[in-house]
Amino acid sequence: MTLNIIAQPTAVRYITCFYYAVVTMSTIGYGEITASSTNERVLMIFSIFLASGLYGYTLNAIGTILSNLKSQSENYSIKQAQLEEYLALHEVDIGLRNRARKYIEYA
């Protein structure tokens, strides 16, 4: 495919250049099927920006979920350690210790 970009109006040249810059920076690549008209290029530019934003949002959401899971795990470990310290200090019998551990586990 040969582009005769020099003979095109200024707006079409800018859109074409911007399209190739966006495709290059987003590492999508050109492939065998590329946008051939100005309308297709404009649509692809918006699609790439939308997809990039959704990708970033999704990665952030996954990171937030993992961070919350880690925080919950740390809180559980702290509660478990405090419980074990209290049970050892007051010499609580085995049956009550197991019930208290299960309570902390499911609470």
KEKE-3310 file (N, C-alpha, C; in steps of 0.2 Angstrom, whole numbers, plus 5000, padded with zeros to 4 digits):
npx = (5004:5003:5005:5000:5004:5008:5000:4989:4976:4981:4975:4972:4984:4990:4982:4984:4998:4997:4990:4999:5009:5002:4999:5012:5017:5009:5012:5005:5006:5007:5003:4994:4982:4977:4972:4964:4957:4954:4943:4943:4956:4954:4944:4952:4962:4954:4949:4961:4965:4955:4955:4968:4966:4956:4963:4973:4965:4960:4971:4975:4963:4965:4977:4973:4963:4972:4980:4971:4968:4980:4981:4970:4975:4986:4980:4973:4984:4989:4979:4978:4990:4989:4979:4984:4994:4987:4980:4990:4995:4985:4983:4973:4962:4964:4952:4944:4954:4954:4941:4942:4951:4945:4934:4941:4946:4935:4929)
npy = (4994:5011:5027:5042:5055:5068:5074:5076:5085:5097:5093:5080:5075:5077:5069:5057:5055:5057:5045:5035:5038:5035:5022:5016:5020:5013:5001:4992:4989:4987:4977:4966:4971:4987:5004:5013:5024:5041:5042:5029:5029:5039:5033:5022:5028:5034:5022:5015:5023:5022:5008:5007:5015:5007:4996:5000:5004:4992:4984:4992:4990:4976:4976:4983:4974:4964:4970:4973:4960:4956:4965:4960:4948:4951:4957:4946:4938:4946:4947:4933:4931:4939:4933:4921:4925:4930:4918:4910:4917:4917:4904:4895:4882:4868:4865:4877:4885:4880:4883:4897:4900:4895:4904:4916:4913:4912:4924)
npz = (5000:4995:5001:4995:5002:5001:4992:4998:5008:5022:5034:5033:5031:5044:5052:5047:5050:5064:5067:5063:5072:5084:5083:5082:5095:5104:5102:5094:5081:5063:5055:5043:5039:5038:5042:5029:5025:5030:5039:5044:5050:5060:5068:5072:5080:5091:5096:5100:5110:5119:5122:5127:5139:5146:5148:5156:5167:5171:5175:5186:5194:5197:5204:5215:5221:5224:5233:5243:5247:5252:5263:5271:5274:5282:5293:5298:5302:5312:5321:5324:5330:5342:5348:5351:5360:5370:5374:5379:5389:5398:5401:5394:5392:5380:5372:5372:5366:5353:5349:5350:5340:5328:5328:5326:5313:5305:5307)
capx = (5000:5007:5001:5002:5002:5010:4995:4983:4976:4984:4971:4972:4991:4991:4978:4988:5004:4995:4988:5005:5012:4999:5000:5019:5018:5005:5015:5000:5009:5003:4999:4992:4976:4978:4967:4966:4954:4954:4938:4946:4961:4951:4941:4957:4965:4950:4949:4967:4965:4950:4958:4973:4963:4953:4969:4976:4960:4959:4977:4974:4958:4968:4982:4969:4961:4978:4982:4966:4969:4986:4980:4966:4979:4990:4976:4972:4990:4990:4974:4980:4996:4987:4975:4989:4998:4982:4978:4996:4996:4979:4983:4967:4962:4964:4946:4942:4958:4952:4935:4944:4955:4940:4931:4945:4947:4929:4926)
capy = (5000:5017:5033:5048:5059:5074:5077:5077:5092:5097:5090:5072:5073:5077:5063:5051:5055:5055:5038:5031:5039:5032:5014:5014:5021:5009:4994:4988:4986:4989:4971:4966:4975:4994:5009:5015:5030:5046:5040:5023:5031:5043:5028:5018:5033:5034:5015:5013:5027:5019:5002:5009:5017:5001:4991:5003:5004:4985:4983:4995:4986:4970:4978:4985:4968:4960:4974:4972:4953:4956:4968:4956:4942:4953:4958:4940:4936:4950:4944:4926:4932:4942:4928:4916:4928:4930:4912:4907:4921:4915:4897:4893:4875:4866:4865:4884:4888:4878:4887:4904:4900:4895:4910:4922:4911:4914:4931)
capz = (5000:4995:5003:4992:5008:5000:4988:5003:5012:5028:5040:5031:5032:5051:5054:5045:5054:5071:5067:5063:5078:5090:5082:5084:5102:5107:5100:5091:5075:5057:5052:5036:5038:5041:5041:5023:5024:5035:5044:5048:5055:5066:5072:5076:5085:5097:5098:5103:5116:5123:5124:5132:5145:5149:5150:5162:5173:5173:5179:5192:5198:5199:5209:5221:5224:5227:5239:5249:5250:5257:5269:5275:5277:5287:5298:5301:5305:5318:5326:5327:5335:5348:5352:5354:5366:5376:5377:5382:5395:5403:5401:5392:5390:5373:5368:5371:5362:5346:5347:5349:5334:5323:5328:5322:5307:5301:5308)
cpx = (5004:5003:5004:5000:5003:5004:4989:4982:4979:4981:4972:4980:4993:4987:4982:4995:5003:4993:4994:5009:5009:4999:5007:5020:5014:5007:5010:5003:5005:5000:4998:4986:4977:4972:4969:4963:4955:4949:4941:4952:4959:4948:4946:4961:4961:4949:4955:4967:4960:4952:4963:4971:4960:4958:4972:4971:4960:4965:4977:4969:4961:4973:4978:4966:4966:4980:4978:4967:4975:4985:4975:4970:4984:4986:4974:4978:4991:4985:4975:4985:4994:4983:4979:4993:4993:4980:4984:4996:4991:4979:4976:4967:4962:4958:4943:4947:4956:4946:4937:4947:4950:4936:4935:4946:4941:4926:4928)
cpy = (5006:5023:5039:5054:5067:5078:5079:5083:5091:5093:5082:5070:5072:5071:5057:5050:5054:5048:5034:5032:5035:5024:5012:5015:5016:5001:4989:4985:4988:4983:4971:4970:4982:4999:5012:5022:5035:5044:5034:5025:5035:5038:5024:5022:5033:5027:5013:5017:5024:5012:5002:5011:5011:4997:4994:5003:4996:4982:4986:4992:4980:4971:4980:4979:4964:4964:4973:4965:4952:4959:4964:4950:4945:4955:4952:4937:4940:4948:4938:4927:4934:4937:4923:4918:4928:4923:4909:4911:4919:4908:4894:4886:4874:4867:4872:4887:4887:4882:4894:4905:4900:4901:4916:4920:4913:4920:4936)
cpz = (5000:4996:4999:4997:5006:4996:4992:5006:5019:5034:5039:5033:5040:5054:5053:5049:5061:5071:5067:5069:5084:5089:5084:5092:5106:5106:5097:5085:5069:5054:5045:5034:5042:5039:5034:5022:5030:5041:5048:5053:5061:5071:5076:5081:5092:5100:5102:5110:5121:5126:5129:5139:5149:5151:5156:5168:5175:5177:5186:5197:5201:5204:5215:5224:5227:5233:5245:5251:5254:5263:5274:5278:5282:5293:5302:5305:5312:5323:5329:5332:5342:5352:5355:5360:5372:5379:5381:5389:5401:5404:5400:5390:5382:5369:5367:5366:5355:5344:5346:5342:5328:5323:5324:5315:5302:5302:5303)
residu = (MET:THR:LEU:ASN:ILE:ILE:ALA:GLN:PRO:THR:ALA:VAL:ARG:TYR:ILE:THR:CYS:PHE:TYR:TYR:ALA:VAL:VAL:THR:MET:SER:THR:ILE:GLY:TYR:GLY:GLU:ILE:THR:ALA:SER:SER:THR:ASN:GLU:ARG:VAL:LEU:MET:ILE:PHE:SER:ILE:PHE:LEU:ALA:SER:GLY:LEU:TYR:GLY:TYR:THR:LEU:ASN:ALA:ILE:GLY:THR:ILE:LEU:SER:ASN:LEU:LYS:SER:GLN:SER:GLU:ASN:TYR:SER:ILE:LYS:GLN:ALA:GLN:LEU:GLU:GLU:TYR:LEU:ALA:LEU:HIS:GLU:VAL:ASP:ILE:GLY:LEU:ARG:ASN:ARG:ALA:ARG:LYS:TYR:ILE:GLU:TYR:ALA)
# end
